[in-house]
Amino acid sequence: MLFLKSALSAAAAGAAMALMSAPAMAYTAYITNEKDNTLSVIDTEKLEVIKTVKIGQRPRGVVLSKDGKWVIVCTSDDNIIQVYDAKTLEFVKLLPSGPDPELQILHPDGKILYVANEDDNLVTVIDIEQGKVISDVPVGVEPEGMGISPDGKVLVNTSETTNMAHFIDTTTYKTFDNILVDSRPRVAIFNAEGTQLWVSSEIGGTVTVINPADRKQIAKINFEIQGIAKEAIQPVGVRITKDGKKAFVALGPANRVAIIDVATFKVEKYVLVGQRVWQLYLTPDDKLLFTTNGASNDVTVVDVAAEKAIKSIKTGRYPWGVVISKD
Amino acid sequence: MLVLKRTSVRRAAVAALVLTMPLTAPLFSGLLMAPGVLPGFLGAAPAFAQDAPPAADAKTPDAAIPDTKAPAAKTTPDAAAAPEANTAAKADSKPILEIKALYVRQDREQPLPLSLLDLPAADNGIAGANLAIADNNTTGKFLNQSFKLDVIESNDVDDIIKQAKQQIASGANYIVADMAPDALLKFADALAAEPAIIANVGSPDDTLREENCRANVIHISPTRTMLADALGQYLSWKQWRNWFLVSGTRPEDKALADAFRRAAKRFGSKIGDEREFAYDSGSRRSDGGFEQVQQQIPPFMQNAKDHDIVVVADEGQLFADYMPYRTWIPRPVAGSAGLTASSWHPALELWGATQFQNRFRRLNNRMMSTLDYDSWLAVRVIGEAASRKQTSDYKVLSAFIHSPEFEVAAFKGVKTTLRAWNGQLRQPLIVSGAKLLVSISPQPGFLHQFTELDTLGIDRPETKCKAYAK
């Protein structure tokens, strides 16, 4: 059956949301704006943009150095990684990468950066201080998601067209296992204990939870939202609270974040955020969740305890990555 | 009328490419050490560098286009010195599973399109299939699977059938076919008893999916009705609902015009005027030519009822490109020229397609055509099935490909799947101008009880396909 109806976008991006009190510490959130080539800096207490700075071309994945002094950004169209001072936002230096770096993750010791180079089927291993490539690890087609175990021993990369989670030994830079997941895996993340690895599959529409010890599947999470076409439910960003109780999954063009009870792997709630929500980050106190909404040019702030969106903050065009300072 | 004669030119024959890609660890890391290999090429399709015969169309890595920005440091000693580092440890113990695919191309006499930009490359389609083989093998090296593609090319359908049967006997169960509709039917019927799936990439003909559907054929290319609906939905969304339909005289043009009429009716547009462009396709080019075209096209369109847009049905692209900027009244052109609907666009960069386009360009030193994309997707179907089922067994793979669980990601933002009632791949379609995408259909607001992708083309309740019902 075919119905014709006037065009109307499902989610009201940044729909007027009642501003509730958010008793949180003032951290700093850094948002990469893919289209504008800028970084938006947000005060997490005021919930407003306090600074916007021009950076390299097509900034996407963003992390902070262990000491919090550097903002490290994959500037994909420059085929390089840029480092900025987290306080002054002045340019510090470049780090080498392969072509089209997209997502990156730090080793817990803070010395090594692992980068997924989407264009050449490699994960690049970089010594941050020396600014040198230490190794390359061949993986599947279009490497993207990067997760590291809390002890730093295991790096996991997902490859979007190969549809695998590649388990890499961080001492030998060898893959020791490759696990098939559903189509187009985007993000891989360990829980704080290191007992679960969560992998989101954008096109498959699922999240697979894997036991890192034996690489067996613990659970597969499906999503269903009334009134939203199944194809529009596209899991990308995943975050898990430190106590391991709640997980958040960004659902892309479904314009919602799913809140999952980790004990049962059941979806508790879908929170409406901005359009095409991709990456997520929690404040260090786990009180607020920030979501980047690419198609509506804003980030939505979700109150974790209340499970409610409290504010959408306008950023640059196509906000992509997000990271929040430790203090 | 335009009187310039042109002779039909047969597509240049391509030497059959036989690519064997046993992607093993030493080969892969060997490439890391190979001197003169552009770093940007690394990992795209390692086997080309060492194994592929230097066929005219398979570009060596050195031919990779120079604008691929080289990273700072790539071939580090550490990576090169660790040959086994990079393969799946657990896969080493298993024997390699070989999965054979066959690409069948029927050489057809057909006039060439008008524009130099549209001339098909000699390996049009085959290059896309080869990229999918390389992609399948990158995944395959973690699963101990090796994919191989053989090519059969002939203008004689009986000869194609004979060769294909031999290949099937040697284990090639998956066939990508770029053939004319009548040839495809003859081919499919001749192979009806054979253990083979045929994936049609050569024809948009709706009857192949409907009254003439065959149980052993799946269809990767979109149909005329899907393409017309994709454009029709966009024109409806844009409120350009009053069309002036111009169609050619060839049977394909008439079928396409029918698809446009159907789309207009379905999505609330109307065709206020219609004209047939009887055109003797002469030589593709001559010195000059524009003088006469400039004189002849405007009066052809004179006195048509007022319209929002001219929709041209010219599947062979033999005259449609004469229309833009030469209409009698200032109106845009869509259909076979101007704003067109297609399964692919060489400038598509959505949904991670940039890397995909780059991989293709590095291998072939040209842009990816629609036939390349359709062929890539056809070969990815078997790759996806083999990696999910971890077998080369025809029965298992065929059953899985036809099952509702089967899906394949194809740089379309959503999964692509097969329609259970006729084996047609459902996918979003691109509505674009020459240089950039304009929109993606289905358009917002065109709803469907099962999937909005089924608002494009002939839907289950209307199907005339019987072979799939069994």
HADDOCK unambig.tbl for C-alpha pairs under 7 A between the chains (distance, minus, plus):
assign (segid A and resid 1 and name CA) (segid B and resid 448 and name CA) 5.54 0.50 0.50
assign (segid A and resid 1 and name CA) (segid B and resid 449 and name CA) 5.96 0.50 0.50
assign (segid A and resid 2 and name CA) (segid B and resid 446 and name CA) 6.85 0.50 0.50
assign (segid A and resid 2 and name CA) (segid B and resid 447 and name CA) 5.66 0.50 0.50
assign (segid A and resid 2 and name CA) (segid B and resid 448 and name CA) 5.01 0.50 0.50
assign (segid A and resid 2 and name CA) (segid B and resid 455 and name CA) 6.59 0.50 0.50
assign (segid A and resid 3 and name CA) (segid B and resid 446 and name CA) 5.85 0.50 0.50
assign (segid A and resid 3 and name CA) (segid B and resid 447 and name CA) 5.07 0.50 0.50
assign (segid A and resid 3 and name CA) (segid B and resid 448 and name CA) 6.53 0.50 0.50
assign (segid A and resid 4 and name CA) (segid B and resid 445 and name CA) 6.00 0.50 0.50
assign (segid A and resid 4 and name CA) (segid B and resid 446 and name CA) 5.06 0.50 0.50
assign (segid A and resid 4 and name CA) (segid B and resid 447 and name CA) 6.48 0.50 0.50
assign (segid A and resid 5 and name CA) (segid B and resid 445 and name CA) 4.92 0.50 0.50
assign (segid A and resid 5 and name CA) (segid B and resid 446 and name CA) 6.48 0.50 0.50
assign (segid A and resid 6 and name CA) (segid B and resid 445 and name CA) 5.68 0.50 0.50
assign (segid A and resid 7 and name CA) (segid B and resid 444 and name CA) 5.43 0.50 0.50
assign (segid A and resid 7 and name CA) (segid B and resid 445 and name CA) 4.70 0.50 0.50
assign (segid A and resid 8 and name CA) (segid B and resid 445 and name CA) 6.82 0.50 0.50
assign (segid A and resid 79 and name CA) (segid B and resid 71 and name CA) 6.70 0.50 0.50
assign (segid A and resid 96 and name CA) (segid B and resid 72 and name CA) 5.63 0.50 0.50
assign (segid A and resid 96 and name CA) (segid B and resid 73 and name CA) 6.90 0.50 0.50
assign (segid A and resid 97 and name CA) (segid B and resid 71 and name CA) 6.23 0.50 0.50
assign (segid A and resid 97 and name CA) (segid B and resid 72 and name CA) 6.86 0.50 0.50
assign (segid A and resid 98 and name CA) (segid B and resid 71 and name CA) 4.98 0.50 0.50
assign (segid A and resid 99 and name CA) (segid B and resid 40 and name CA) 6.91 0.50 0.50
assign (segid A and resid 99 and name CA) (segid B and resid 69 and name CA) 6.90 0.50 0.50
assign (segid A and resid 99 and name CA) (segid B and resid 70 and name CA) 6.88 0.50 0.50
assign (segid A and resid 99 and name CA) (segid B and resid 71 and name CA) 5.76 0.50 0.50
assign (segid A and resid 118 and name CA) (segid B and resid 355 and name CA) 6.82 0.50 0.50
assign (segid A and resid 119 and name CA) (segid B and resid 355 and name CA) 5.24 0.50 0.50
assign (segid A and resid 120 and name CA) (segid B and resid 40 and name CA) 6.65 0.50 0.50
assign (segid A and resid 120 and name CA) (segid B and resid 41 and name CA) 6.86 0.50 0.50
assign (segid A and resid 120 and name CA) (segid B and resid 42 and name CA) 5.72 0.50 0.50
assign (segid A and resid 120 and name CA) (segid B and resid 43 and name CA) 5.32 0.50 0.50
assign (segid A and resid 120 and name CA) (segid B and resid 44 and name CA) 5.97 0.50 0.50
assign (segid A and resid 121 and name CA) (segid B and resid 43 and name CA) 5.43 0.50 0.50
assign (segid A and resid 121 and name CA) (segid B and resid 44 and name CA) 6.99 0.50 0.50
assign (segid A and resid 133 and name CA) (segid B and resid 73 and name CA) 6.48 0.50 0.50
assign (segid A and resid 135 and name CA) (segid B and resid 76 and name CA) 6.40 0.50 0.50
assign (segid A and resid 135 and name CA) (segid B and resid 78 and name CA) 5.83 0.50 0.50
assign (segid A and resid 135 and name CA) (segid B and resid 79 and name CA) 5.41 0.50 0.50
assign (segid A and resid 136 and name CA) (segid B and resid 79 and name CA) 5.77 0.50 0.50
assign (segid A and resid 137 and name CA) (segid B and resid 86 and name CA) 6.20 0.50 0.50
assign (segid A and resid 138 and name CA) (segid B and resid 86 and name CA) 5.63 0.50 0.50
assign (segid A and resid 140 and name CA) (segid B and resid 138 and name CA) 5.80 0.50 0.50
assign (segid A and resid 140 and name CA) (segid B and resid 139 and name CA) 5.60 0.50 0.50
assign (segid A and resid 141 and name CA) (segid B and resid 135 and name CA) 6.58 0.50 0.50
assign (segid A and resid 141 and name CA) (segid B and resid 138 and name CA) 6.48 0.50 0.50
assign (segid A and resid 162 and name CA) (segid B and resid 139 and name CA) 5.08 0.50 0.50
assign (segid A and resid 173 and name CA) (segid B and resid 85 and name CA) 6.74 0.50 0.50
assign (segid A and resid 174 and name CA) (segid B and resid 85 and name CA) 4.55 0.50 0.50
assign (segid A and resid 174 and name CA) (segid B and resid 86 and name CA) 5.48 0.50 0.50
assign (segid A and resid 175 and name CA) (segid B and resid 86 and name CA) 6.07 0.50 0.50
assign (segid A and resid 175 and name CA) (segid B and resid 87 and name CA) 6.44 0.50 0.50
assign (segid A and resid 175 and name CA) (segid B and resid 88 and name CA) 5.95 0.50 0.50
assign (segid A and resid 176 and name CA) (segid B and resid 88 and name CA) 5.91 0.50 0.50
assign (segid A and resid 176 and name CA) (segid B and resid 89 and name CA) 5.43 0.50 0.50
assign (segid A and resid 177 and name CA) (segid B and resid 88 and name CA) 6.06 0.50 0.50
assign (segid A and resid 177 and name CA) (segid B and resid 89 and name CA) 6.83 0.50 0.50
assign (segid A and resid 177 and name CA) (segid B and resid 90 and name CA) 6.73 0.50 0.50
assign (segid A and resid 178 and name CA) (segid B and resid 88 and name CA) 6.78 0.50 0.50
assign (segid A and resid 178 and name CA) (segid B and resid 142 and name CA) 6.58 0.50 0.50
assign (segid A and resid 183 and name CA) (segid B and resid 409 and name CA) 6.22 0.50 0.50
assign (segid A and resid 184 and name CA) (segid B and resid 409 and name CA) 6.89 0.50 0.50
assign (segid A and resid 203 and name CA) (segid B and resid 409 and name CA) 6.51 0.50 0.50
assign (segid A and resid 203 and name CA) (segid B and resid 414 and name CA) 5.60 0.50 0.50
assign (segid A and resid 203 and name CA) (segid B and resid 415 and name CA) 5.45 0.50 0.50
assign (segid A and resid 231 and name CA) (segid B and resid 414 and name CA) 5.71 0.50 0.50
